[in-house]
Amino acid sequence: SLLAIYFVVMRLGSGSWDYTISELGKLKFWVAPLILGFGIQVGLFSYLRNCQKTGGNMVTGATATSATTSSVAMLACCAHHLTDILPFLGLVAAATFLATYQEWFLGLGILSNLAGIFVMVRQVRRMR
């Protein structure tokens, strides 16, 4: 789903499939771990939710923390794509800021993914 969002946002923002694919190639070492980490979190979250439905003892606070972490990771992933449309909205300073710190946002997303995975794996171990 993150890759689909990437393609939609980049295609709409840039107006070109060539540019969209070129940017993905440049950012592949950032985007790939982000997508993988988010996918792992979705799988763990689904597993925990299923365990809860089948009567497993689960602390909902930890699950809420993990879901929030996943959301932060996704926002960090996609925030830098706003630089394509923000100048049209008159938000040049925000676009410049996001473009300047693009790799920091992606790094934050990866760290958020790792934190979310850690929290959910710990929760799975507690359930056993």
N, C-alpha and C positions, 0 to 999 in steps of 0.2 A: 504494500500500500504506500510506503514511503517513496519508493521508486516511481510509482504512478503519479504521486503528488509532485515529485520533482519534475517529471516530464511535462505535466500540465502547466505548472507555474512557469517553468523555464520557456516552454513553447509560447505561452501567451505573452510572457514578458519580453521575449527576444524577437518573436515573429519568425524564427528560423529553426528548422530541425537541425541543420548543420551546426549552428551555434550551440544548441541544446546538447547535442552529442559531444561536441568539442569540449564544452565545460564539464560534462560528466567525465570525460577522459582526463581532464586536468585535476579534477577533484576526487578521482576514484579511490585514492588512499584514505580519504576522509569519509566519503560517502559509503563505501563498502562496509567498514566496521560499524558505522552508524546504523545501516540497514540490518546487518547481521545482529547487532546487539538489540535493536528494537524487536526483531523477529523472535529472538530468544526470550525477551521479556513478555511478549504476547503469548508465547507458548507456556511459559511458567505461570503467567496470570490465569490463563485458561485452565491449566491443571489445578491451580489452587482454588479457583472458583468451582470447578467440578467437584473437588474434594469437599468443599463447603456444602454443596448441594446434596452430597451423599452422606452427610452427617459427620464429616471430619471436623475436628476442633481447630478453628482458625481464628487468629486475631485479626480483626478487620482493619485495625489501625495500620498494621504493617502492609496490608494489601493496598490501602488508600495511599500510603507513602510511595509504594511502588508505582501505582497508577499515576501519581503526580510526577514522579521522576520520569516516567515514560513520556508524559506530556511535555515536560521541560526539554527532554532530548529531541522530541519532534519539532518543537518550536525553534530550538537552536539550530536544527538542521535546515529548516526552511526560512529562517529569518533573513539570511543573506540574500535570498532571491527577491526580497522586496525592493532591493536596490534597483531593479529593472523598472519598477513602476512608480516608486516614490518621487522621482524628479517631476513626473507628469502631474503629481498631486501637489506640487509646490513644497515638497519636503526634501530639498536638496541636502540639507545638513544631516538629516537622518540617513539618507541614502549613502552619503559619504562615510558616515560613521560605520554603518553596516558593512560597506565594501572594505573599509580599512581593517576592520576586525573580523572579517569573514572566517579566517582559520581559527580564531579564538572561539567563535560561536560553534564551529564544528567540533573543536576540541572539548568544549563544554558539553556538547551533546553526547560525545563518546564517554566522557567521565560520568555523565548522568546515567547513561545506559549501564555502565559497569556498576554504579551504586545501586541501581534498580535490580540488576541481576543478583548482586550480593544479598540484598534484602530478601528477595523472593526465594533464593536457594536456602537461606537461613530459615525461612518460614517453612519450606518443604521439609527440611531436616527436623524441625521441631514437631511437625505433624507425625513423623514416623516414630 
